[in-house]
Amino acid sequence: MRLAVCSSKGGVGKTATAANLAAVLAGLGPTLVIDADPQESLGRSFGVTANAADSLAAVLDPDSETTAAEAIRAEVAPGLSLLPAHPSLDAIGNVLAQQGGLITSLRRALRPIAADYAHVVIDTHGDLGNLTVAAIATADAVLAVYTSDPGSALGVVRTAAFLNTHRTFENSDAVFLGAACANWDATGAAARDVAAALASTNLPTFEARIPTSRRVPSATLAKRPVVLAYPNSAVAQAYRELTDEVLTRYAAGTTTGTGTATGAG
């Protein structure tokens, strides 16, 4: 599975979702997690800060000879390797877009090492711009992230529409697995409004919802995903349940060949 974790805005828990899904998947087979966001938050989730010369920016730079294998940090967690980002990635993306090489840039870079990993998880930029296009062109599955904020429901709709547009243009054949809630406040009226809004769209959502928890920022400070820093916590269990759902839907979606996986929550 090559999974792109997307949102049309920042601050919805996208990076935490990518990091924790990758950490759980690593327990099932060799996994690569890629930071395709110039803010490089994913790398910091594992205590990694890269230089421009040994990051995804260098790997995609048409004037650089750095390969993905050379930039990858092996075993940042058991079974998990990381390809970190750098702020210069944004400028590299713009250059590639101008040259016409952006859409397939990440896919081309990963081709020599693709067979080394059972799963690849890509943390995308917090928008639907150039670098996110490269990510979904690499992925065969997409997961959107939302929160208890009513505005985030619109973000899910925009992400699904973005994927459909690029599928029409043959830039991607990825399956939309569904939307995952990364900061669920079960007692709040806003959370119920979000759930109702998403239900009205008929887009698939995941039953597993990541509860609001102080463990999440604490894990960030510890530079470890929650599932590794606090494996017995309720939030870690929710991430494991979400991973199980993701794998089930991925298997169903790729088997049926549909653009949207079935099994809406």
C-alpha positions as CSV (number, residue, x, y, z in Angstrom):
1,M,0.0,0.0,0.0
2,R,1.2,3.5,-0.9
3,L,-1.0,5.8,1.2
4,A,-1.2,9.6,0.9
5,V,-2.5,11.3,4.0
6,C,-4.1,14.6,2.9
7,S,-6.1,17.7,4.1
8,S,-7.0,20.9,2.4
9,K,-5.8,22.9,5.4
10,G,-3.3,22.6,8.2
11,G,-3.9,22.0,11.9
12,V,-6.2,19.0,11.6
13,G,-3.8,16.3,12.9
14,K,-2.7,15.1,9.4
15,T,1.0,14.6,10.4
16,A,0.2,12.8,13.6
17,T,-2.1,10.5,11.7
18,A,0.6,9.8,9.1
19,A,3.2,9.1,11.8
20,N,1.0,6.8,13.9
21,L,-0.3,4.9,10.9
22,A,3.2,4.4,9.7
23,A,4.4,3.2,13.1
24,V,1.6,0.6,13.3
25,L,2.1,-0.6,9.7
26,A,5.8,-1.0,10.5
27,G,4.8,-3.8,12.9
28,L,3.3,-5.7,9.9
29,G,6.2,-5.2,7.4
30,P,8.9,-2.9,6.3
31,T,7.4,0.6,6.0
32,L,8.7,3.9,4.6
33,V,7.2,7.2,5.8
34,I,7.8,10.2,3.6
35,D,7.6,13.8,4.7
36,A,6.4,15.7,1.6
37,D,5.6,18.9,3.5
38,P,8.2,21.7,3.6
39,Q,7.3,22.4,7.2
40,E,9.1,19.1,8.0
41,S,6.8,18.3,11.0
42,L,6.8,14.6,10.3
43,G,10.6,14.3,10.6
44,R,10.5,16.1,13.9
45,S,7.9,13.6,15.1
46,F,10.7,11.1,15.0
47,G,13.4,13.5,16.2
48,V,14.9,13.9,12.7
49,T,15.9,17.3,11.2
50,A,17.4,17.1,7.7
51,N,19.7,19.4,5.7
52,A,18.6,20.3,2.2
53,A,21.3,18.0,0.8
54,D,20.0,14.9,2.5
55,S,16.3,15.4,2.3
56,L,13.4,14.8,-0.1
57,A,14.2,18.3,-1.6
58,A,17.6,17.0,-2.8
59,V,16.1,13.7,-4.1
60,L,13.6,15.7,-6.2
61,D,15.9,18.5,-7.3
62,P,16.7,18.0,-11.0
63,D,20.2,19.4,-10.4
64,S,21.0,17.0,-7.6
65,E,22.3,13.4,-7.8
66,T,21.0,12.4,-4.4
67,T,18.9,9.3,-4.5
68,A,16.0,8.3,-2.2
69,A,18.1,5.4,-0.8
70,E,20.8,7.9,0.2
71,A,18.4,10.3,1.9
72,I,16.4,7.7,3.8
73,R,16.9,7.4,7.6
74,A,16.6,3.7,8.4
75,E,15.0,2.3,11.6
76,V,13.8,5.6,13.1
77,A,11.4,3.1,14.8
78,P,11.2,-0.7,14.6
79,G,10.6,-1.6,11.0
80,L,10.2,2.0,10.0
81,S,12.3,4.2,7.7
82,L,11.9,7.9,7.1
83,L,12.5,10.1,4.1
84,P,12.6,13.6,5.7
85,A,11.7,17.0,4.2
86,H,13.4,20.4,4.2
87,P,11.9,23.9,3.7
88,S,13.6,24.1,0.4
89,L,11.2,21.4,-0.9
90,D,8.6,24.1,-1.7
91,A,11.0,25.9,-4.1
92,I,12.0,22.6,-5.7
93,G,8.3,21.8,-6.3
94,N,7.8,25.1,-8.1
95,V,10.8,24.4,-10.3
96,L,9.5,21.0,-11.2
97,A,6.1,22.4,-11.9
98,Q,7.6,24.9,-14.3
99,Q,9.6,22.2,-16.1
100,G,6.6,19.8,-16.3
101,G,8.2,17.2,-14.2
102,L,6.3,17.6,-10.9
103,I,3.5,15.2,-11.2
104,T,5.6,12.1,-11.6
105,S,8.7,13.4,-9.6
106,L,8.1,11.5,-6.4
107,R,6.9,8.3,-8.1
108,R,10.1,8.3,-10.2
109,A,12.3,8.9,-7.2
110,L,10.8,5.9,-5.3
111,R,10.8,3.5,-8.2
112,P,14.3,2.0,-7.4
113,I,13.4,1.2,-3.8
114,A,9.7,0.4,-4.0
115,A,10.2,-3.3,-3.6
116,D,12.0,-2.8,-0.3
117,Y,8.8,-1.8,1.6
118,A,5.5,-3.4,2.2
119,H,3.9,0.0,2.9
120,V,4.7,3.6,2.1
121,V,2.9,6.5,3.9
122,I,3.2,10.0,2.6
123,D,2.5,13.0,4.8
124,T,1.4,15.8,2.3
125,H,1.5,19.5,2.5
126,G,-1.5,21.1,4.3
127,D,-3.1,22.2,1.1
128,L,-4.1,20.9,-2.3
129,G,-1.1,22.4,-4.2
130,N,1.8,21.2,-6.2
131,L,3.4,18.8,-3.7
132,T,0.1,17.2,-2.9
133,V,-0.4,16.5,-6.6
134,A,3.0,14.6,-6.6
135,A,2.0,12.7,-3.5
136,I,-1.4,11.4,-4.9
137,A,0.3,10.6,-8.2
138,T,2.6,8.3,-6.2
139,A,-0.1,6.8,-4.0
140,D,-2.6,4.0,-4.7
141,A,-4.7,5.1,-1.7
142,V,-5.7,8.4,-0.1
143,L,-6.9,9.2,3.3
144,A,-8.4,12.6,4.3
145,V,-8.2,14.0,7.8
146,Y,-10.8,16.1,9.7
147,T,-11.5,17.2,13.3
148,S,-14.5,18.2,15.4
149,D,-14.2,21.6,13.8
150,P,-17.2,22.0,11.4
151,G,-15.0,23.7,8.8
152,S,-13.0,20.5,8.4
153,A,-15.9,18.6,6.8
154,L,-15.6,20.9,3.8
155,G,-11.9,20.0,3.7
156,V,-12.8,16.4,3.3
157,V,-15.1,17.2,0.4
158,R,-12.4,19.3,-1.3
159,T,-9.8,16.5,-0.9
160,A,-12.1,13.9,-2.5
161,A,-12.9,16.3,-5.3
162,F,-9.2,17.0,-5.8
163,L,-8.5,13.3,-6.1
164,N,-11.3,12.8,-8.6
165,T,-10.1,15.7,-10.7
166,H,-6.6,14.2,-11.0
167,R,-8.0,10.8,-11.7
168,T,-9.9,12.3,-14.6
169,F,-6.7,13.8,-15.9
170,E,-5.0,10.4,-15.4
171,N,-2.6,11.9,-12.9
172,S,-3.7,9.3,-10.3
173,D,-5.5,6.0,-10.0
174,A,-5.5,6.1,-6.2
175,V,-8.6,4.9,-4.2
176,F,-10.2,7.3,-1.8
177,L,-10.3,5.2,1.4
178,G,-12.2,7.7,3.4
179,A,-12.0,10.4,6.1
180,A,-10.5,9.9,9.5
181,C,-11.2,12.1,12.5
182,A,-7.9,12.9,14.3
183,N,-9.2,15.0,17.2
184,W,-12.6,13.7,18.2
185,D,-14.5,15.4,21.0
186,A,-17.3,13.0,21.6
187,T,-19.1,15.3,24.1
188,G,-19.2,18.4,21.8
189,A,-22.1,19.5,19.7
190,A,-19.6,20.6,17.0
191,A,-18.4,17.0,16.6
192,R,-22.0,15.8,16.0
193,D,-22.5,18.5,13.4
194,V,-19.3,17.4,11.6
195,A,-20.4,13.8,11.6
196,A,-23.8,14.8,10.3
197,A,-22.3,17.0,7.6
198,L,-20.0,14.2,6.4
199,A,-22.8,11.7,6.4
200,S,-24.8,13.9,4.1
201,T,-22.0,13.8,1.5
202,N,-22.0,10.0,1.2
203,L,-18.2,10.0,1.3
204,P,-16.8,7.1,3.3
205,T,-15.6,7.8,6.9
206,F,-13.8,5.6,9.3
207,E,-15.5,4.2,12.4
208,A,-12.3,4.6,14.5
209,R,-12.0,8.1,15.7
210,I,-8.9,9.5,17.4
211,P,-10.0,11.0,20.7
212,T,-8.9,14.4,21.9
213,S,-6.0,13.6,24.3
214,R,-3.1,15.3,26.0
215,R,-1.0,12.3,25.0
216,V,-0.8,13.7,21.4
217,P,1.2,16.9,22.2
218,S,3.1,15.0,24.9
219,A,4.2,12.5,22.3
220,T,5.3,15.3,20.0
221,L,7.5,16.7,22.7
222,A,8.9,13.2,23.2
223,K,9.6,12.9,19.5
224,R,7.8,9.6,19.2
225,P,4.3,8.8,17.8
226,V,1.7,8.1,20.4
227,V,1.6,4.4,19.5
228,L,5.2,4.2,20.5
229,A,5.4,6.7,23.3
230,Y,2.1,5.7,25.0
231,P,1.2,2.3,23.5
232,N,-1.4,1.4,26.2
233,S,-3.3,4.7,25.9
234,A,-6.8,5.0,24.5
235,V,-5.5,7.2,21.7
236,A,-2.9,4.6,20.7
237,Q,-5.6,1.9,20.6
238,A,-7.7,4.2,18.3
239,Y,-4.8,4.6,15.9
240,R,-4.3,0.8,15.8
241,E,-8.1,0.3,15.1
242,L,-7.8,3.0,12.3
243,T,-4.9,1.1,10.8
244,D,-6.9,-2.1,10.7
245,E,-9.8,-0.3,8.9
246,V,-7.4,1.3,6.5
247,L,-6.0,-2.1,5.5
248,T,-9.4,-3.7,5.2
249,R,-10.7,-0.9,3.0
250,Y,-7.6,-0.8,0.9
251,A,-7.9,-4.6,0.2
252,A,-11.6,-4.1,-0.7
253,G,-11.0,-1.0,-2.9
254,T,-8.1,-2.4,-4.8
255,T,-9.9,-5.7,-5.4
256,T,-13.0,-4.0,-6.8
257,G,-11.0,-1.3,-8.6
258,T,-13.4,1.4,-7.5
259,G,-12.4,5.0,-7.1
260,T,-13.9,5.2,-3.6
261,A,-13.6,2.4,-1.1
262,T,-16.8,1.0,0.3
263,G,-17.8,0.7,3.9
264,A,-18.7,4.2,5.0
265,G,-19.0,4.7,8.7
